[in-house]
């Protein structure tokens, strides 16, 4: 989720049953060329695991170099082959790559040869046009042959927007490859998770938009519970999250919690103190005590990524034997993903 699935939000959803988180899509070329981009686009900590960093890339070298930079700080990287936005298509990113399967293959194969085996390499993609569905199967098998660890499939084509998700197509893909397949599209409640697992025979379900509205979706909550709002306030105050991010997420989270008149007032608030005061009055949210929200050692942000070997961070991460995603982890019967 571009701009949304950053560290603070990942921290929140992990408290409510999300088992694997992805970063927002990061443009690989900017990431490797600009320290400012690295500072703005990626931050993590030792509690942010397991973590997949997703890149938008249109060249092998950019993808490989960006992946190497983040490899000490995450469990794997994901190549975005699904973004349908016009700017991405025009620049050769996202779903544009579906028309260049040889490039996808080269990115995966070369990275697989460069990064240790315990590092996950995955692809998130859309369906190719239905008349070319056999090409979709062929592409998925080629991705597997190149060395991908798993595959996430959004059950719509590039031209489709609000049409029903084609779960039958996802099921056919899952039956056609040996690597785990993750189903994506139209997850609106936890009941949908079980339904999609049965319909697609996939190993997991990815959720994006609905979890913005309800970060506790994977905990079987129908709407965002008050305790989740309180957690979000605590996380953001502790990490000094910028107001726009703090407020924008709450706008989504409270959409089905507040009546329309109160939402209109809340959405127009312009600073953190006013937001916390509003939440205190209308939802009994307790203003956070900074003394009780001291940052622990494991929460120190690791975001100063430079072009070095990352030896310090590698040594820290290696202290946790379960820090990397294993094939067994992905083979669990019903994983839920963000």
N, C-alpha and C positions, 0 to 999 in steps of 0.2 A: 504494500500500500504506500505509494509515493507520498512522502511528507508525514505519514501517520504512524507507521510501525517502528517508531524510534525507541530508544532504550527505556524511557519512562513508561510508555504504553506496553512494551514487552514485559517490563517488570510487573505491571498490573495484571495482565492476562495470565501470566505464569502462576499467580496466586489463585486462579480460578480454573485450573484444569487444562490449560493449553500446554502441550507437551513439547512442541518444537516451534520456534519463532524465526521468521525471516525479517531481515532489515528491509527498509524501502529500497526500490531499485536505485542503484548508484551508477552514474555514468563512468565507465572504466577509464576513458581517455582523460577526463578532468581529474579523476581521482589520482592517477599516477603522475600527472603533471603539476598539480597544485596542492601545496600543503594546506592552504586555506580550504580547499574542497574537502580534503581529508578531515580537517577539524570540524567542518560543518556537517558532513554527511555520515560520519561513522563514529560512534562511541559505544563502549561496552564496559562490563566489569566481570568479575569472577562468578557472580551469581547469574549472569545472563547466558545460561547454557541449558541445553544445546542450542546453537545459533548458526543459521545459514545466512551468509551475506549474498544478496542478489545483485548482479551486475547487468547493466545494459552495455553491450559491446558489439562492434561491427568489424573487429579485426582480431586475429589470433593473438598478436603481441600485446595488445591492450588488455585483453581478457587474462592472459597469463601473468602479466606484470601486476595487474590489480589484485589478482588472486593471491600471488605471492606476498604482497604487502599485508593482506589481512589474515593470511594463513595461521600466524601465531596466536590470533585472537578469536578464532571461531572454529567451528566443526566442519565447515564446508562452504562451498560457493554454489550459486545457482545462476544459470544463464537465462535471462528473460527472452523468451521467444513468443510472447503472447501479447505484449502491449499493442493496442490497436490505434493509439493516438496518431494524428496526422504527422506531427513533428517527428515522432519516432520512426514512422514508416518512411518518411521522406529522407531521413538521415541514415537509413539502413539498420535501424535497431528493432527490437521487439519482434512483432509478428512478421516483419519484413524478412527475417532470417528463415522463415519457413520455406521461402522460395530458393534458399541457398543451403540445401542440406549438407553439401560438402564442407561449407564453412563451419557449421555446427559440429560436424564430425571432427574436423581438425582442431577446433577449440578444446573439445573434450579429450580427444586422444593425446594431444600434446601436453595438456595440463595434467592428465593422468600420469604421464611419464615424468613430470617434473615434481609433483607433490607426493608425499608418502601415501601409502595405501589406505591408511586410517582416515584420510581426509576425503570428505564426501564431495562429489561433483554431480550436480543435478541440473535438470532443465525444466522450466515451466513453459508450457506451450498451449496453443489453441488447436482446434480441429482445422484441418484444411477443408476446402469446400467439399460438400457432400459427394459431388460427382467424382471427386478425387480422393475418396476415403481410403482406397487401397494405397494411395501415396502416403497418407497419414500413418498407416500401419507400417509401411516400408520405412518411413522416417523414424518411427519409434524403435523399430528393430535396429536401425543403423545407430541411433543414439545409444542403445544398449551395447551394441558391438564395439562402439568407440570407448566404452568403459564407464558410462554413467552409473551412479550408485542408485538413483531412483528418478522417477519422472512424475511431474505434476501436470494434469491435463484439465484445462478449462473446457467444458463441454459445449462451446459455441465456436462458430467460425468467425473470421475477421469481420464479415459483413453483418453478423448477427449482434443485436444489442439486448433487447428485452424478450427475445424468443425463448421458449422453454429450453432448459439444458438437455443435451442429448446424452442421457446416462447410458443408453444402450451402446453408443459409440465408445464411451469410456470403458464399459465392461468388455467390449470386443478388444480394445487396446490392452487391457489388463490381462486378458487371456492369451494375448499374442506375444507377450514378452515375459522374461523370467525375473526381471528386477521389479521392486515394489512400485506400484502406481498409486498416486494420490489424486483423488477426485476433487474438483473445484467447481463451484457454481451453485447459487441459489440455496445456500445453507441459511435458514432463517430461525431455526431453533435446534435444541439438542435432539429432538425427535427426528429431525431431518438427517442427523448424523447416522443414526441406525438405519434409516431408510436408504440412504445413499450407499452405505456399506453393502447392504443386501442387493441393491439394484446393480451395482458396478463390480462387486467382488474385489474392490480395492483394499489396500492396506491402511489407508488413512483418508481423512477429509480435511481440506483446507477451507478456512473461512476468512473473509475480509470485511465486506461492508456491514454485515449483521453484527459482527463482533465490535465494530465501532459503536453501534447503538447499545450493545449489551456485552461489555467485557467479561461478564460472568456467564455467558451463553454455555460454555463447556462445563459449567457447574450445575447445569439444568435449570438455571434461573430464567423465567419468562421475560422479565425486564430487569434493568440495572438495579440491583439492591442498594439500599442506602449505605451499607458497609463498603460496597465497592466504590461509591463516590467518596467516602471518607478515606479509603486507601489512596485514591487518586490525588486527593488534596494533600495528603501526607507525603506522597512520593514527590509531587511537584514542588512543594515548599522546601523539602529537604534538598532536592537537586537544583533548586533555583531555575525551574523550567520557565522559559519565556512565556509571557502572558498569552500570546496568540495560540500557542500549542495547548497550554493549560485550559484556556477557555473554549477553544474550538472542539476539543474532545468532549468537554462537558455538554456542549450544545448537542452533540450526537447522543451522549449517554442519557440526557434528561428528556429526550424527545417523547418518550412514552411514559415518563414519570410525572412531568409537570403539566397542568392544564395549559391550554393555548395562551391565555392572557398572561400567565406568569412566565411562560417561555418567551413571549415577546419582550417582556421586561428584562429577563435574564440575558437574552441574546444581544441586548444593546449595552450591557455593562462593559466598561473599558479598563478596569484595573483589578488586580488580584484581591486587594482588601474588600472592594465592593462585592466581588464574587463570593468570597468566604462569608461575608456578612449576610448575603442573600441566602446562601446554603444553610447557614446557621439558623436563620429565621424560618425558612420554609421546609427544611429537611432534617433539622436538628443535628447538622454536621458540627462537630466540635472543632473550634479553631485549633490548629496544631501547636503543640508546645515544642519549640525548637530544641529545648534541652532533652526532650525525649526522642528526638529524631536525629541524633548524632549519627553521622555516617560511619559505618563499620569498615574494617580493613577490606573486606571482600567487595564493598561497594565503591571503592575508589575507582574513578573513571580511567580507563585505558584508552585514550584517544589521541595521544601524540604519536601518531604513526609516521615514521620517517622511512627513508629508503635504507634500512639497515637489516641486519639478520634477525632482529627481534629476540635476541638470546635471553634477555631479562624476562620477557613475557612468556617465552617458551618454557623457561624453568619454572615459572609460577604455575602455568597451566599443567605441566607434566606432574605436578604434585597431586593432581586429581586424576586417578586412573580411569575415571569414567567420562572424561571431558570430551572425547570424540564419539561421533555417532558410529555405531557398529552395524554390520549387516543384520545381526540379530535384533538390534533395537528397532530397525525399520520393519522387521518381519512380524512384529506384534500384531495381533488379530484386528485391533481397532484403535489406531492412533488418531488423535485429533490435533490438527495443526492450525497455526495462524499464518 
